[in-house]
Amino acid sequence: MKCPFCAYEESKVIDSRPTDEGERIRRRRECLKCGKRFTTYEIIESLPIIVIKKDKSREVFDRQKLMTGMLRACEKRPVSIETLDRAIDDIEALIQNSLDREVKSDKIGELVMEKLKEIDEVAYVRFASVYRQFKDINTFMSELNKLLEN
């Protein structure tokens, strides 16, 4: 870390403490050349997740878009916003923790369906009917039968 006073490149850390609910670390440093003290902040660099859509176009992952789709599936169901927020946190963490910076929209859809299946079966079927674009009643019934078997 370069000293802002004399531009010397070595300093020692005097004090470290988390700030912003653990999102950043505040460090008090002392320059080893001039002895002056200064403060630095460290933050986690998050790389954007790129979503590859069915038409091969790419866009940045949008958490709000996920929430909108899940809210629509859970409309008039006893599912709290907090529950959906936790589910989206889990989905986002799974994507972030994978080594891929690009993820297909199909993968996100499958992750959403897994979470909705745990949360509310009716919401799961609603989301699946739109996501999988059921062509007729037989494919819809097939999905319902799979749900009943579990």
Secondary structure, DSSP 4 states (H G I P E B T S, - for coil): ---TTT--S-EEEEEEEEETTTTEEEEEEEETTT--EEEEEEE---PPPEEE-TTS-EEE--HHHHHHHHHHHTTTSS--HHHHHHHHHHHHHHHHHSS-SEEEHHHHHHHHHHHHHHH-HHHHHHHHHHHTT--SHHHHHHHHHHHHH-
